[in-house]
Amino acid sequence: MSFSRSIVRFKWLCFVVVSVSGLWALAEEPEAEPNVVHIEKMRAFVDFLQTELKTATDLLERQSGSDAEVDRARAHLAIASHNLALAENNQAKVVRQIRLLVEIRSRQSERHERMAELGFGSELKRIIAMRRLASSRYLLARTQAKPADALDQLERAVQLYNDELTYLTKLQQQGAVSAMELNRARHRTTVAEHHLAHSKADSQSGLPKLRKSVVLCQQEYDQIQRLWQAGYADVIDEYDAHRHLLHAKLLLADIEKEPTAMQKQFDELIRLHKQTLPKLGSYRKGKIARLIIERELARDHARKAQFLRDGYLNVDLCIATMDF
């Protein structure tokens, strides 16, 4: 065989190999990185909240809305933008959004204080406003690497979580709130107390309460399922109760250092998100519900990938449960 014919054959073989490799790559194109999908879904959610803020602002300008409604929309946008900045690893934007959130929460808290001085408003809403302000200040101090300030604000937030729980307990005894609402508040308080204990290097002290929270979340989920089957609850009620239960189990498995159980809860969360999306149909708040569930699905994919790569997620799980 001549040298020129050998070159032609070699080029032909190379062409075949490259072509087959290209087709194989197309046939088995890897999925996008979990964090990339997470960022994409969070951007979509931020875009939606920007539209909501514009709507609230337009209503205020037409004297059909209120400053309180605008601040509520601003707070939701600041939280979502902060979470997006975290995923993008944009530290300057993280700090900027948390500072903005603290400003908004300060205005909201002052508004409730003024209403209380005038004899109007809700004591429960006043406590919640103070709690959210303390939680936001905690997050800002933590972001700015000020551990002493962060601990002070976290202790303040935990005290207000307990104040809220005490107030809700009285209301529940009067029949003004449901046992389910009280149980959710009890779970939020337990997680906040555990996060405080973890910050003081005492993460095991809250285990009994965390186990009790799993039991309470299971009871809530069982109750919601019965209500759903009877037509008194909707798909989002069922989804939220199930998600709260799985998050409680995930946190407990993390603290108990049970990686197999953690992976199982991540898988269950991802399955829940995927199974709920097709059920939304003509749900009255379908657009925002879909965006939130898609965001949660992307986040849990990303968190699972991080867990499989790095290990435990104690602080991430606790902070995700706090109400800023």
QUIGISUL-V500167 format. One line per field, one symbol per residue. ss: DSSP state (h for helix, s for strand, l for the rest). psi: psi as a letter, one per 30 degrees, with the letter a starting at -180 (. if undefined). Layout:
# QUIGISUL-V500167
ss = ???
psi = ???
This chain:
# QUIGISUL-V500167
ss = llhhhhhhhhhhhhhhhhhhhhhhhhhllllllhhhhhhhhhhhhhhhhhhhhhhhhhhhhlllllhhhhhhhhhhhhhhhhhhhhhhllhhhhhhhhhhhhhhhhhhhhhhhhhhhlllllhhhhhhhhhhhhhhhhhhhhhlllhhhhhhhhhhhhhhhhhhhhhhhhhhhlllllhhhhhhhhhhhhhhhhhhhhhlllllllhhhhhhhhhhhhhhhhhhhhhhhlllllhhhhhhhhhhhhhhhhhhhhhlllhhhhhhhhhhhhhhhhhhhllllllllhhhhhhhhhhhhhhhhhhhhhhhhhlllhhhhhhhhlll
psi = kleeeeeeeeeeeeeeeeeeeeeeeefhkkllkeeeeeeeeeeeeeeeeeeeeeeeeeeefghgaleeeeeeeeeeeeeeeeeeeeefhieeeeeeeeeeeeeeeeeeeeeeeeeeffgllkeeeeeeeeeeeeeeeeeeeeeghieeeeeeeeeeeeeeeeeeeeeeeeeeffgflleeeeeeeeeeeeeeeeeeeefghhfffgeeeeeeeeeeeeeeeeeeeeeeffgglaeeeeeeeeeeeeeeeeeeeeeghieeeeeeeeeeeeeeeefeeffecgkfheeeeeeeeeeeeeeeeeeeeeefefblheeeeeefflj.
